[in-house]
Amino acid sequence: MESGPAIFAATVFLLFGAALLTWTGARAWRRAPVAEGVRHAVAVPVAVLAGAVSLALGAWCLGQV
């Protein structure tokens, strides 16, 4: 990858992953619904997995620079 697009993609993935994990943690801490209409026991792990995958993709993009 070219360094410019790789850095941009990494930044987007890292910011999204960090924001999703922070938001999910705050919602789970307050026992508020993470996703409307979805059970808490299903929504939290799926959101955490999505945030972790996003962080991993961001790290991978930075590794390609």
Secondary structure, DSSP 8 states (H G I E B T S, - for coil): --HHHHHHHHHHHHHHHHHHHHHHHHHHHTT--SSTTS-HHHHHHHHHHHHHHHHHHHHHHHHT-
